Amino acid sequence: MLVQDRSQISSLCLFPHYLQLEIEGRATPFMRLRDLPDLREVLGEFMLDLVATNQNTWFPQVCGRCGNSCRRPEILVRGQEIFPIQMQLGLREEDFRQRYLGPAHTWNDRDGHVRLTAEGNCPFLQTTQPGVPQQAACSIYSIRPRSCREFLSNDASCRKDPGHLLQEVASGWITASQIVVLLEDGQRRECPTLAGVWERLTQAIMESPELEDRRLQEIVDSLNEVFGDEIRDFNPAKADTAYLALIERLYRVLREAADLTQLGDDQEVSLDEAWRRYHHLQRLLTRPACDTPRGSSGRKSRRPWNTLFVSETELVARLPFGSEQKLAAVSLQRARQGLVLAVLQTADEVLQEALTHSDPQCILCGECCRRYSVEIHPSDITRLSGFLEIPARQFVEEYTEPGNFSWNLKDRILKKKSCNAYSRNLLELTVRGQANDEECIFLDRKEDGLFYCRVHTHKPDVCRAYEPNNNLCRKSNHLENPGRQAENLAWLEVHDSQIVVQTCQRQENHQAPLRLARNEWEELELAADILEEACLQQWNAAR
């Protein structure tokens, strides 16, 4: 028995595999929970109940798949996100919009809000047992909209599996009055100890054996080794591979220490100092550099505001002395969209790179369907003939030619048809000539100027495996449909001499916004003038 009376226990430190007590001001050696089965059961129940009680406030980032987040009235679907969803459902875009979407009133007219069912659910929500955590599922989960991907599941109605939540906990410190929890991401959570909990835990502890673990001293020795002169004299200007390796080693040592203990006395000071210094070094390494304007027109403002701040949902005039005035963004929609389009079409390489999606995405240019021969397998033939509702033999005769790539003599190549030769500018896609190209027999161009596959939902395996990261793909922003790039903008700010542009990715990475000199881009200058004039008319009318 560790103690004779529960009053001797000051605190209890819990880790995923270890336990440590403080008895009358003295820290005990570490005890492995696997060697204390009875105590492990009591502590396990306590931790599961603790995370379940604080599930939404402590774990807003963890989704319990209860389905309640799929009952929001405004689930936004971006225009670029419609295509993969409609193709999975086997619908045309027009039919998908009529059936599933309502107007969203964003600066991209192709966006829409999902229409909920009569029961108040997203039409793509599937549940095997309503309201039970880990049971709800999304029928389009792999291609769900970004508004769903970024939703934080911290609503009061959210329900989560405590077993999953406990995986997010790194350690816990319990006293008779307070509970402190450290999460795996380094965040700290606190709550009061409920009545009866401390008594139950200490009673179980009194009947448990004691085991010694000397790993703690090894950790302290390693910390002293890592915190040498090279760390104390750290210079971020010399952050080479050796420095980064040292930082990584320091992190591993600190994480191992955190898994074992919150050190007591002088050792606690050492660990706190180690973490403080580590986070300071991380801040030095990740401090963003400030971008400077690349030009200035020197034009003096004649407007009552200093700048105009333009976001997707609002338009704000920032006045002298720090005050602001919101303008009616809806009535200025055309002028706002004109400025956005001018920014998207600005041929600035740094801006274009920032606006381009980092992940390869298909923009329906059709180049892969013109350049490549598509060899299909017998399984593709069966699937495609069934989709077209014709016999397999008829499909082979009408749509394929003999294969010549694989050793499977039953493989076939899809026929191609003559087509126009198009310009490389996807903003226009004008015809360069006639019958100069060939394209897949199933490729069609729609009224929106983009190219669609008639059998996309049942397309061959070789087409499914293709990723739009080939050099022939039109991925650069100035070659894309600008409506597909608008969602990459976080906000714009119109100054007298420049346009400040912040993208979502740069904002997430804590990078400074980009700046475009208005006098360098004629179309950008014109669009900014039109917006400023429209805002000025509204300003004067309101007064």
N, C-alpha and C positions, 0 to 999 in steps of 0.2 A: 504494500500500500504506500502511495507516494506521500500522502499527508494524513494527519489525524483529524483535521477539521477543515471544512470548506472555506472558512474565513481566511485561511492561510493562502489561498489561491488569489493572486492579484489579476492575472490576465491569462488568456489562452490564445496562442498563435497557431493557425491552421494553414496547411499547404496541401496540394493535391495528394502527396504521399507521406507527409510528415506532420508531427504535432510537437509543439513546445509550450511549456508552462512557465509562468513566473510565480514563484512561491516565496513569499516574504522578501521580495526584492531580489531574488536570485533566479536566474534563468536556468532551467533544467537542460540536460542534453536532449537531443532530438530523438523522438520515438517514431518508428515506422508504423503507420496505420495497419498495415497487413499483419503485424504482430499483435494487434489489439482488436480482434474481431468484434467483440461486444461494444467497445468504445467507438469503433469505426461505424457501426450501425447507427448508434445514437447521433454521432456527429454528421453522418451522411444524411439522415432524416432532417436534422437541423438545417443543413446547408440547402437542401432541396426546398424546404419550406421558406427559407430566407429569400432565395432568388425568386420563388413563385410570388411571394408577397410584394416584392419590389420589381416585378418583371418590366413594367413599362417605363418606370423612372430610371432604372439602372441600365436597361438594355434596349434603348430605342432603336438600335441598328439591327437587332435580331428579329427576323420574321418567324412567327410561329405557324404560318400557313393556316390561320383560322378563317381567312376569307373576308374579314371585316374591312380590310383596306381596299377590297374590290367592290365596295358599296359606296364609294365616294361619288358625289354628284358631278364632279368635273374631272374626268380622266382624259388628259390631253394626248391626242395622237398627232404627231408631227407629219407633215406631208411626205417627208422622206420615208417614214415608217409604214405608210399605207401599203406600199407595193408588196413587201414580203408577206404581210398579213392577208391581203386579198388573194395573193397567189396560193397561200396555204389553204384558204377557204374555197379556192376555185371560182372566185368572183371577178368581175370587171370592177375597175375603180369606181365607176359611177354607181354600180349596184351596191358596192360595199358602203359607199357614202350614204346612199339613201336608206340602207337597212340599219347601219350601226352608228353613224356620226351625225352630230348637230354642229351648228356654227361655233367657232371658238373666239372669233374677233381678235386674233393676234395679228402681227404685222406680216404673217405669211398666210395668204388666203387658202393655201392647201391644207392647213391645220384644221382639226375638228375635235369636239368632245364626244366621248362614247355615250350613246343612249342606253340608260339602264333598263332592265326588264321590269315587268309589272311588280315583281317581288323586290325591286330595288337592288338587284345584283348586276354586275357587269355580265354581258351576254357570254363572255368567254370563261366565266368562273365555273369550276367543276368541284363538287364536294361529294365525298363518299359518306360522310357523317357530319352534317352541318354543326358548326360551332366547336368541333373537337380539334385541338391543335394537331398539326402535322397531317391533316386529312384533306384540306382544301388544295386545289391545284388549278393552274391556268392552262387552258387548252392551247394557248399560243405563247407559252412561257419563254421559249427560246428566242422569240422575236417580239416580245412584249415591248410596249412603248417606253421611252426614257422616263416619262412621268411616273411609271410604275417601278422602274428600276431604282429611282432616286427617292421613293417614298420611305419615310422613316416610320417604322411600325411602333409608335409610342402613343397611339390613341388609347383612351381609357377602355375601349371595348376589345382591345387586342388580347388574345390568349396565346400563351407560349408553353412549350414543354420544358419543365424545370431541368430535366436531364440535359437538354441542349444548352440551356442558359448556364448551367454549372461549368460547362466547358470554357466559358468566357472568364471565369474567376481564377486569378493567380494566387491569392492568399487572403486570409481573414484574421482580424485581431478582435477578440471579444473580451469585454469586461462586464461587471455587474450592471453598468449603466449605458454602455455604448458598444456598437459594432462598427468596425471599419473594414471595408473590403477594397482590395486592389485588383483591378481588372487586368486582363492580359494586354490591353493596349496602354496600360500605365495610368488610367484614370482611377480616381479615388471616390468611393461611395461610403456614406455614413447613414446610420439610423440608430434609434435608441433600442436597448435590449428590453424585450417584452417581459412582463412579470412571469415568473416561473421558469423561464428559459435558462437563466444562469444557474438556478438551483438544480435543474435536471442535468445540465452538463457537468457541473462540479461533482454531483453525486456519482455519475458514471466514471469520472476521472479518479475519484478516491479509491475505486476498486480495480484500477488498472495497473499492470506492471510497468517497470521502467527499463528502457534500453538506452545505451549510450551511442552517440554518433559524433565522431571527431572531425567530420568534414568541414565544420565551420572554421577552424583554425587554418586549414589549407586555403580556404577562400580568402581569408584576411591576408595571408602571406602573398597570394597571387595579386591581390589588389595593390599591396605595397610595391610589388614588382612592376605592375603596369603603370602606376602613377609615379613614373620617374621624371627626370628633368625634361625629357623629350615631350611629355604631355604638358607639364607646367609652362613650358616656353613655346607652346603651340602657336604657329603663325599660319592663318588660313591661306595666305598667299603661296605657301609651300605645300599645299594639300596634294601631294603626289600619291602614288600607289602605296608607299611605305606608311604614310600617315593614315590613309584610309584603312589599311590592314590593321593598324594599331587601334583605331577607333572600333573596328569590328571585334577585335579581341577583347577590348574593354567591355563592350556590350555583352558578349558571351559570359564574361566573368560576373558581371553585375546581375544578369538574368539567373545564373546559377545560384548566386547569393540570395536573390529574392525568392527562389524556389525553396530555399532551406530555412531562412530566418530573417526576422527583423533584428539586427544585431543589438545587443545591449551595451550600456556604458560607453567606453571609448570606441568600441567596435561599431556601435550604432552611428557615432559621429563620422567614422571613417566611411561607412556605406552611404550616408546622406551626402557627404562631400563628394563621393565618387559619382553618384547620380547627378548632383548639381553640375559638376564639371563636365560630365558627359553630355548633358543637355545643352550646356553652353557651347561646347565644341560643335554639336549638331547645328545649332543656330548659326554659328559662324560659317559652317560649310554650306548651308542652304540659304544664306542671306541673298535676296534678289538684287540684281544689278538694276540701276535706274536707266531707262532709255531716255535719250535726249531728242528734242525736236530736230527734224532734218531740214527745216526751212521755215521761213517766216515772211509773210507778205507785208508786214508793217502797216497793215490797214487799221485805222482807228475805228473803234466801235461807235455806232450811232444808235445802239439799242439800249433799252432801259435795263437790260440784264448783262451780266458778265459772260455767262455761258449758257448754252441749252443742253440739258442732260436728257438723252433719249434712251429709253429702255423698251422692252417689248410691250409693256403694259401702260407706260406713262411717259409724259413729256413735262419736264420741269425747267422753269426759268430760274437760274440761280442769280440772285440779286446781290448788289453791293452790301457789305456789312454782314454777310452770312445768312441772310434770309432767302426764302424760296417761294415760288409761286407756281402751282400746278396749272397746266393748260389742258384744255379739252382735247385729249389725244385722238379721240374718234373722229372729230371734225377735221383734224389735220392728218388723217391717215394717208391720203395720197401723197402729201409732201414728205411724210416720214418714210413711206416706202420708196420714194424717189431717192432719198438720201441713202437708205440701206442698199438699194440697187447700185448706186454710184460707188459706194464703198466696196461692194462685192466685186465690181468690175474694174476696180483700180489695179493697174498692172504693176503693183509693188511686190517684189518677190518675197520679202519678209512677211508682209501681210497675207499674201496668198498662201504661204506655207502655214501660217497660224490658223487660217480659216479652213484648211483642208483637213478632213478627217484623218486621224492617225491610223485607224484600222482600214484595211481595204474594203471598199464598198462598191457595189455595182451601181452605175449610174445610167444603165440602159442605153449605152451608145451603140451596141450591136456589133462592135469590131470583132469580138471573139467568134461570133456566129458567121462572120464573113471570111476570116483569115484561116480558120481551122477546118479540117475534115473531121466529122464526128462519126466515129466508128461505134456501133452499138452491139450489145450482146443479145443472145436469144431471149433472155429475161426482159430486156428492154423492149424487144419486139412484142412480146406477150403483153406487157404493161401498156404500151402505147396503142396497140391495136384494140385492146379492151377499152381504153379511154375514148378512142375514136369510134368505137362500136362497129368495127369491121373485122372480117376474118384476118388472121395473121398472114395468110398467103397473099391476100389483097394488099395488105399494108406493105409487104416486102416488094410487091410488084410496082406499087404506085409511088412509094416514098424512099426506096433504098436502091443502092447499087452494090455490086459484089465488094466484099471487104478485101483489104490487102495489107493490113498491119499486123494482125495477131495470128497465132497458130490455130485458132479456132475457125475452121472453115465455114461455120454457120454465122459468124459475125458479118454485119453489113455496114455500109456507110450511108448516112443520110444524104439524099440528093440535095443539090443546090439549085437555086433559081437566079435568073439574071436580075440585077437591081441597079439603081442609080449609084453613081459615085458621089459621096457626100463630102462636104468641106470638113476640116478638122475642128471647126468652131461649133461646139455643141449649143452655144447660145442661139445660133441661127440654123445650123445643119442645112445649109443651102446645097442644092444639087450642082455638082461640078460637071457632070456629063451623063450620058445615057449608056446603059449596058456595058459599063466598064468594070463592073464588079459582079461577084456572085455572093449569095448569102443563103443560109440554111432555109430549107423549104418551109419551116415552121416559124420563121421570123417575120413579124409584121410591124409596120410603123403606124402609130396611132395619131390622133389629131393633136396631141400635146407635143408632137415632135420626137417622142422617145420610141424605143424599139421594145416590143414585147414578144415573148415566146408563147405560141398558141398551146403548147403542151407542157408549160412550165411545171405544173403540179405533178406531172408524170414523166418528166424529162429523163434522158438517159443518165446512167451512172457517171459517165465521163463528164457530162455537163455539171452534175452535182458536185463533183470533186474539183471543178475549176474554181480558182479564187481570183478575184479581180485585182491582182497585183502585178500583172504583166505590163511591160513597157507600152504595149499597144493600147492599153486601156486609157481612156481619157479621165485621169484622176485629178489633174491640176484644176484648181478652183476657177481660173479664168476660162476654162473650157467647159465648165459644168453649168447645168441649169441653176441660176442663182437662187431660186426658191429652195433648193436643197441645201444651200449654204447658209441661209439666213439664221437657222437655228444655232449655228456656231458662234453667233455674236452674243456677247453678254450685255454690252451697252456702248453707246456712242456719246461723245461730248463735243459740242460745236463751239469752238473759240473763234476769235476774230481772224487769227492767222493760221489755225490748224484744226484738224479733226482728230480727236483722241479716240482710239478704237481699242476696246478690250474684248478678247475672245473668252469663251467659257474655259477652254483648256489652260490658257495663261492665268486666268483668275484662280482656277483650282490649284495651280502650281505656284501661286503667290508671286507671279511675274508682273512686272510693270506693264501698263498698256502701251500700245504702239501709237505713234503720232505721225500724221500725214500733213504736210504743208499744203494749204489750200491753193496757193498760187502755182503749185507744180502740176495739178490735175484739173484741167478745164471743166470736165463733166462733174467732178466732185465739188468744185467751187460753185458751179451753177446750181447744183442740187442743194447745197448748203444755203445759198442766197434765197432760193425759192422757199425753203422751210423757214428761214428767218423772217422773210416778208409775210408769210402766212401767219406766223406766230405774232408778228407785230400788228397785223390787222385784227386778230382776235384780241390782242392786248388792248388796243385802242377802243374796240367796240365794247369791251367790258367796262370801260371807264367813261 
